[in-house]
Amino acid sequence: MLNKSKYKTSHHNLTERDREVIWHPLTQHKTHQHSLPVVKAEGTLIYDERGNSYIDAISSWYTSMYGHCNEKLIDAISNQAKKLDQVIFSGFTHEPAVKLAEKLISILPEGFSKVFYNDNGSTATEIGLKMALQYHHNKGEKRNTILAFEEGFHGDTFGAMSVSGLSVYNGAFQEHFIKVLRLPKPDGSNNAEILKILEELAQNNLIAGFIYEPIIQGAAGMKTYDKTGLNSILKYCKSQEIICIADEVMTGFGKTGTCFASDQIDTKPDIICLSKALTAGMLPMGATVCKQFIYDAFYADEVSKGLFHAHTYSGNPLACAVALEAINLYESQLIQQNIQHIIEAHQVFKGEIEHHPKIKSIRQVGVILAIDLDLTIERYGNVRDKIYSFFMERGIYLRPLGKTIYIVPPYIFSRKELSQVYQAFREILEKF
Ligand SMILES: Cc1ncc(COP(=O)(O)O)c(C=O)c1O
């Protein structure tokens, strides 16, 4: 017998219907009443139900780098959907999953050899943490702690939340967190000091892994730090058999000017976590890719030494097919040229405004441009909301993080769209 629906809405307006039945992510519903109904997205634009368009200047949380509803991506999904839509990935395999793994291994820094599929950024890092912890467990060592940077963000599952230094709103879960030690970020002047702190933290030999967002911390407010300092930390970790886990969920696939941010650091990680632009905003997917020596520590006669972790949609054929097409797009001449154009335009604009008295600091890494306004603003407070509305009224979707406004444009952004966003930045410097 089917359950007959007893629910009937009294509202016609989508925002009101939404308010009745939906609980949104990262939202305090008592103070945030309004979710903007969108009806379509195309290229760089998102359209609301009234026909207003908004330039998606953060690529829908760093995913839709080749534009929304890209025909090539749609074709990749639809062609795959006609052949094989979904199959359990424990006990079965298929061409798109193998092809994507082969492709990832060929574009990642040297030495990566096994791809573990999952379904979002948090599970990608969660598995990286589990690999590091179980690696030592399988080798009979008691290492129960993870090292992470202050202010890092790695997701919202328990392990990922534990290592995220930004867990200001995670008080309810604090006592259930896994064991984490925190390291300040190197800024060039404190590198030696940070290495000393690290040596002290590592002296009991309890650290299983070190998780970090290479070069730039996204959720912290696009905060950059010193590459040489990071390199020394990684070198030291390797000397202590601490598994280095690069969280490239945000940075992966070109945003920092190289395919992966780890390409810019001499010492490479042992594990790389990927998601977001991996599937270009089309389907949820993550991947945790590791080096052979990690895989080898799980390869044993004892079943219990295996990695007993699964997600229903691991290796989903549609997601694999669209990820392959996304990488094709990334490697195309057109996209590579446009990435260079965006980088150069950012450099010119940065030069123009960097000494503005209202700017506390300005940072550019690849296509990412971030400005800290010289104001004290709560991360989710009123002034932040006013800045958000200021941009929306000008047809630009940005997501300020407190006093930080930043842009991560799709790689298909036109010069005109860049100019529009820069102009809005200029105006905001006059207004606030
Ligand atoms: C660096 C980093 N890691 C992990 C995550 C979590 O990804 P997801 O939201 O897909 O769980 C994010 C999300 O913004 C991120 O920026």
Ligand as a Chemical Component Dictionary entry (heavy atoms), coordinates in Angstrom:
data_LIG
# 
_chem_comp.id                   LIG 
_chem_comp.type                 NON-POLYMER 
_chem_comp.pdbx_formal_charge   0 
_chem_comp.three_letter_code    LIG 
# 
loop_
_chem_comp_atom.comp_id 
_chem_comp_atom.atom_id 
_chem_comp_atom.alt_atom_id 
_chem_comp_atom.type_symbol 
_chem_comp_atom.charge 
_chem_comp_atom.model_Cartn_x 
_chem_comp_atom.model_Cartn_y 
_chem_comp_atom.model_Cartn_z 
_chem_comp_atom.pdbx_ordinal 
LIG C1 C1 C 0 39.299 22.619 1.599  1  
LIG C2 C2 C 0 37.956 21.970 1.776  2  
LIG N1 N1 N 0 37.891 20.715 2.234  3  
LIG C3 C3 C 0 36.728 20.071 2.409  4  
LIG C4 C4 C 0 35.532 20.699 2.139  5  
LIG C5 C5 C 0 34.241 19.977 2.357  6  
LIG O1 O1 O 0 33.645 19.676 1.133  7  
LIG P1 P1 P 0 32.078 19.320 1.060  8  
LIG O2 O2 O 0 31.355 20.582 1.346  9  
LIG O3 O3 O 0 31.895 18.826 -0.333 10 
LIG O4 O4 O 0 31.818 18.268 2.073  11 
LIG C6 C6 C 0 35.540 22.015 1.663  12 
LIG C7 C7 C 0 34.283 22.722 1.389  13 
LIG O5 O5 O 0 34.214 23.899 1.134  14 
LIG C8 C8 C 0 36.786 22.679 1.466  15 
LIG O6 O6 O 0 36.858 23.936 1.027  16 
# 
loop_
_chem_comp_bond.comp_id 
_chem_comp_bond.atom_id_1 
_chem_comp_bond.atom_id_2 
_chem_comp_bond.value_order 
_chem_comp_bond.pdbx_ordinal 
LIG C1 C2 SING 1  
LIG C2 N1 SING 2  
LIG C2 C8 DOUB 3  
LIG N1 C3 DOUB 4  
LIG C3 C4 SING 5  
LIG C4 C5 SING 6  
LIG C4 C6 DOUB 7  
LIG C5 O1 SING 8  
LIG O1 P1 SING 9  
LIG P1 O2 DOUB 10 
LIG P1 O3 SING 11 
LIG P1 O4 SING 12 
LIG C6 C7 SING 13 
LIG C6 C8 SING 14 
LIG C7 O5 DOUB 15 
LIG C8 O6 SING 16 
# 
